[in-house]
Amino acid sequence: MKRDTVRKLIFAGAIGFAAVQVLPAVTAAADRTYEQLKILVDILDYIKENYVDEVETQKLIYGAATGMVKTLDPFSQFMEPEVHKDIKTETEGQFGGLGIRIAMDKDGWLSVITPLPGTPAFRLGVLPNDRIIKIEGETTKDMTLVDAVKKLRGAPGTKVTLTVAREPEGEKNAAWTTHDFTLVREIIKIDSVRSRMLPEAVGYVRITEFSAHTPEDLLKALNDLKKQGATSLVLDLRNNPGGLLSAAVEVGADFLSDGKLIVYTQGRRAENRQDFKANAKAPYGSTPMVVLINRGSASGSEIVAGALQDHHRAVVIGDRSFGKASVQSVIPLSDGSGLRLTVARYYTPSGRSIARDEKKDTGGIAPDIMVTVSRETELKLMAQSDEIYAPGQKPKSAAKPEEQVKDEVLERAMEILKAREVLGNLKVREG
């Protein structure tokens, strides 16, 4: 196809798009958009005609789309067909890779939101907020999320080496340390809900992320714990990177009733506000409970923790959460590619935006009771929380007994629930 023909087709498309989207009163704005689109077409023409090597048009278009979306925020991304297909697989609960949730930080580096329990990254000690600065020796500086996902994933059994930079704990201006991890890729099966009984009739439920099956799996776990005699609950959302908004809302509705607001999203326009509310009744709306969070708790886990905190439904214990307050929609495109686009921000029922501000070091859910855990302890806790399942036996910790440490956050939660029970049984004597 000749260059002039390509130009006419793209210009015609741009005019058609503008005609559909704008009214005559804003024709000037449409003209400006047309002129700006012309720059992209000119660049495409010059590259096709003059670049030293022949380049596929699709590669150029994908590159332009990637660069365009990259200017928005760390969470929006253009996904080529293969990556878009993988994203769909993730929400269904199984995919291949290393088991980490990633984003781009403010400095253009690949950053770990959290590793998923039981995965290669989790077992080898990759931590929330680690920077992946190299993949197989190649720098990740300004690498797109699409390219990063491609490099991190691969056939099960194959190896990949990551170079990770880690900020020294409590030393904001100190030099970061680097660590090399060689991981073996696996099929990552997301078992999003795990539960067990604790002493004093306390039920423990851990949600590792919010997938399509999380709400039904959680309800089953809660019912099982109730049958075992649980009278109170610890809901562990530590290192939960989020997932499906709908799943997080359903989880919140298990503990909140009377149509209470769980979360609301607000887009660019005031009329785009969308409220997500609980049902009239909640199956576990009166069970005494404590919620655990940490720096790896993000998105959906912040929705649940924030709602329960705002409605004074649960005590939140741990460390300040990650602060991912954006809502993404995945939009399929005509050639199988996709666009993950931030369309709104979410707010807790009281109107708090928990968006992270790295410059001010604010954002996230601030716990009611702060219990800060050192990086070293957190690493050991992650290792011992990974469970080994043997046929016919109860799961046990993968960490050796001599390597295990106290879970101070969980212990504090148990103290709170015990104190509540004691105080609830107190009777005041008159006279």
N, C-alpha and C positions, 0 to 999 in steps of 0.2 A: 504494500500500500504506500503511495507517495506521501511525502511529508505534508503537502498542502491538504491532502484528503484527511490525514490524521488530525491536523489542526482544525479543520472544519467540523469534523465529527465531535471532537472534544469541546470546541466552542459552542456548537449547537446543543450539546448535553448540558453545558454550564448555563446557557440561556434558558433552556427548558426547566432546569432545576430552579433557577431564580424565579421564573414565571409562576411556578407552582407555589413557591415558598413565600413570596412577597406580594404586597399590594402596590398599586400605582404610587401611593404616597411615599413609599420607600424605594423607589426605582433607583435613586442615586446610590443607595447602599448596595443594591444589586449590581450596579455598574462597577462599583469598587471591587466587589467580589470577583466579577468577570475579569477585571484588569489584573487582579492578583493571581487568578487561576492561569492567566496567560503567561505569567512568569514560569510556572511549572511546565507548561507546554513548550515554551522556548528552550528550557533546560533539557527537556526530553529530546527535542529536536537536535540540539547541538551535540548531545552525547551520542545519539544514534548516527549522526552524520560524521562526527569528527573524532570520537574517542579512538585511541590507538588500537583497541581490540573490539571485536564485535560483541555487543551485549544484548541479552534477551530483554525484550520490552517488559515482560512480566517481572523480571528481577528488579528493574528500575521502578516500576509501579509499586511493588512491595516495599522497596527501600524508601520511597517517598511516603507511603502510608505509615511505615514504622517511625520515620523521623517526625511526621506530623503528630502522631499520637504521643510520642515521647516528650513533647513539649508541655503536655498537660499535667501529669502527676505521676508518681512512682507506680501506681496501680493500674492505670489504663494501658492497654497494649493492643497492637495489631498482631493477629495470629495467622500464620500461614496454615494451609489446610491440615498438615500433619499435626501441628501444635493444637489447633482447634479441636481436632478429633481427640487428642490426649486430654484436653480440658474436660470434655464431655465424659470421658472415662473416669476421671478423678471424682466427679460428683456422684458417680454410680458406685464408688467405693473400692475400686481396684485399679492400679496402674503400675507401670514399671519404673524403677529409678532408685534413688537413694533415701527418700523419705524426709525431705526438707521442704519447708515453705519459704519462698524467697521474695524479695522486693528490691527495688533500687533505692539507696539512701540519698540524702540531700547532696552528697558529694559525687554521685554517679557510680558508686560501688555496689556490687551485688551483696545484699545483706540478708542474713538468716532471720526470719521471723521466729520460727521454732522448728526443731526436728520432731518427727512423729514417733511416738513410743514404739519400741520393738523393731525399728528400722535400722539399716546400716549406719546412717548418720547419727542416730540416737545412741547406738551401742558404742561407737567410737568416740563419743564425747563432743560432737559439734553442739554449740550452745546458741541460745537466742542472742541476737545482736552481733554475732560473729560476722566479720566481713570475709567473703570469699574473694580473694584478690587474684587468684590464678586457678584456671582449670587446665590440667595437663600442661602446665608451664605457660599458658597464654593468659595475659592480663585480662581482667574483667572490667577494667575502667571503661565506663561508657558503653559497655556491652549491653545489647537489648535483652530484655527478659526472654524474648523468643529464642534468641541465639543461645542464651544460657541454658534454657530448658532442653534444647537440642543436645547440648554438650553434656549435660548432667544425666540424661536418660540414655538408655541403650539396652542391648540384649542382656537378660539375666545371666549372671556368672562372669560378665566382663568387668574389668577394673577401671577406675578413674581416680586420679590423684588431684586433691584440692589443696591449695595453700590458703590458710585462714589467718586473718589478722584479728587479734583480740585485744581490746583495751584493758589495761591493768585496772583491777578493781579499786574504786575509790580514788583514782589518780587521773583526773580529767586531762591534764596536760602532759602526762608521761608518754613515753614511746610505746607504741603498740607492739605486742609480741606476735611472732608468726609460728604457725604449726602446720605441718604437712600431714594430711590424712589420705591414705589409700583405701578406697571403699570398693566393695564388690556389689554391683547392682543386683537387685532382687525384684521380684514381683511384689509390689507393696499392696498388701491386703489390709484395708483399713477396718479394724475392729474398734468402732468408735465408742462403745460403752463397755466398761468393766466394773464389776461390783463385788463386794464381799462384806461380811459382818465383822464389826469391830467390838471390843469389849463394851460393857455398859449398855447393851441393846442399841448400839449406834450402827446404822447402815452407812456404807461408804460406796459412792458411785463416782467413777471417773469418766469424763467425756473427753476423748482425745481430739475430736473435731466434729463439726456438724454436717453430716452427709444426709442423703435421702432417707436412710434407714434409722437414723439416730432417734427420732421421736418414739417409734415403736419399740426399738431396743431398750430405750430408757424406761419406758412404761413397764416392760417385762421385768427389767432388773428391779424396779421399785416394788412391784408386786411380789417378786421372789423374796426380797428383803423383808417385806411386811410379814410374809408367811413364816419367816425365820425369827420373827419377834422384834424387828427393828421398831423403835419408838421415836427415834430422831435420825437426822441425816447429815452427812458431810458430802457436799457436791464439789468435786475437785475439777477445776477448770484450768489448772496450771499447764502451761505449754500448749494450750488449745489455740490454734491459729485462726479459728473461725470456720467458715464454710458457707452453707446455704442459709440465707436470711430466714427463709420460711421454717427451716428446721430449728433455728434458735428461738423463733417466736413460739413454736409449738412446745419447746422445752419450757420456756418461761410460763406458758399457760398451764403446765402441770402443777405449778406452785402458786399462781395468782388467779383470783376469781373475780366475780362481779363486774366483768367487762373492763377491768383496770387496763390502763395503757401500758404496754410493754416497751414499745419503742416507736418513734416516728421518724420518717425520712423527709427531708426538705430539699427540693431541687432548686433550680435557678429562679423559678417564679413561685410566688406565694401560693398560688392555686395548685401547685404540684405537691403540696404536703400530703403525705399518706400516713395514716395512723394504723398501728397494729395492736389489737387489743386482746385481752384474755376472754375466755368464755364465761358464762354465768357461774359455772361451778368448776372447781379444780380438784382432780383426784387426790392431790396431796397438798391442798391449800392451807392446812393447819399444822403440818408436821414441823416441829422445831428443826431448824437447819442452819448450817454454816457453809459459806462458799469460799473456796480457796482460789486465789489468783496469783500470778507472778508476771515478770517482764515478758514472758512468752505467751501470755493470754491476749488474744487480739480479736477484733471484729465480733463475730457471733458470741464468743465467750464474754466479751465486754457488754454486749446487749443484755445477756442474761444477768450477769453480776450487777450491772447498773440498774436494771429494773427491780431486782429483788432488794437492792440497797435503797433505792428511792422510795419504795413502798414499805420500808422497814419490815420486810418479810424475812430477811436473813442477815446475819452478821457476816461481813466480808473481811477475810483475813489474808495477809500475805504481803506482796510487794506491788507497787504501782504497775498497772497493766501497760500493754504496748502502745495503745492509742491509735488504732486504725478505725477512723470514723467515716469511711467512705463506702458507698454502695455501688457495686459494679453490675451492669447488665452485659450479658454475652449475646452479641448480635450476629447471627449467621449471615454471611455474604454469599453472593451468587456462585462463586467458584469454589466453595467449600472452605474458604478462609473465614475468619471471624474477627470481631472487634469487641474487646472487653473495655467498656467505657464507664467511667465514673459518672453516674447520673444524679447522685444525691449524696448528702451526708446524713448520718443518723444521729439522733439525740435521745438521751434518756428521758423518762417520763417528766422529770422536773425541768427539762430544757437544757441540760448540760450537753455541750459538745465535747467529746473526748478526743478530738483530733490532736495528734501529737505535734508539738512545736519543739523541734530539736534545738533551736537557737535559745529559747527560753527554758528548755528542759522541763516542759509542762505537758499536760495531757494524760490520757488514760484514766482508768478508774482508780481513785485513791482508796485503799482499803480502810475499813473502820478501825482495824487494829493492824498496825504495820509490823511485820516480822521479816526483816531482811536476812536473806541467806547468802553466804559467800559463794563465789563461783565454784570453788573447790567442793563445797558441800553440795551445791546444786548438781554438780557433775556426778557425785556419788549417789545422790538421791535418784537421779535419772537412771543410773545403772541398776540400782536395786529395785526400782519400780518396774523394770522390764521383767516379764514373767516367763518361766519355762513351763510348758504344758506337756505332761507325760500321760499316756493312755491310762485311764482308770484312777488317776491321782489328782489331787488339788494342785493348782498352779503354785509355784514357789519362785522366789526372787532369783534372778540370774546372777546376782552378786554373791560372793562368798560371805559367810557370816562375819568373819573377821574384818571385812571391808565395809560393812554396813554402818551407817551413821543414823543418828536420831533425826526424825522428821519433825523439826521444831514447829512448823506451821500446822501440821496435822495434830500434834500434841496440844497446841494452844486451842485448836478447834474443839478437841475433846474436853478440855478444861471448861470452855465456854458452855458447852452443852451440859456438862455435869453441874456447873454452877447454876444454870437455869433450872435444872431439875430440883436441886436443893432449895433454891429460893422459892420455887413454885410450891414446895411442900411446907414452907414455914407458916406458922400460925401465930398471930399476935394475941397475946393474953392481956386482958384488961384487968385493971386493979392492981 
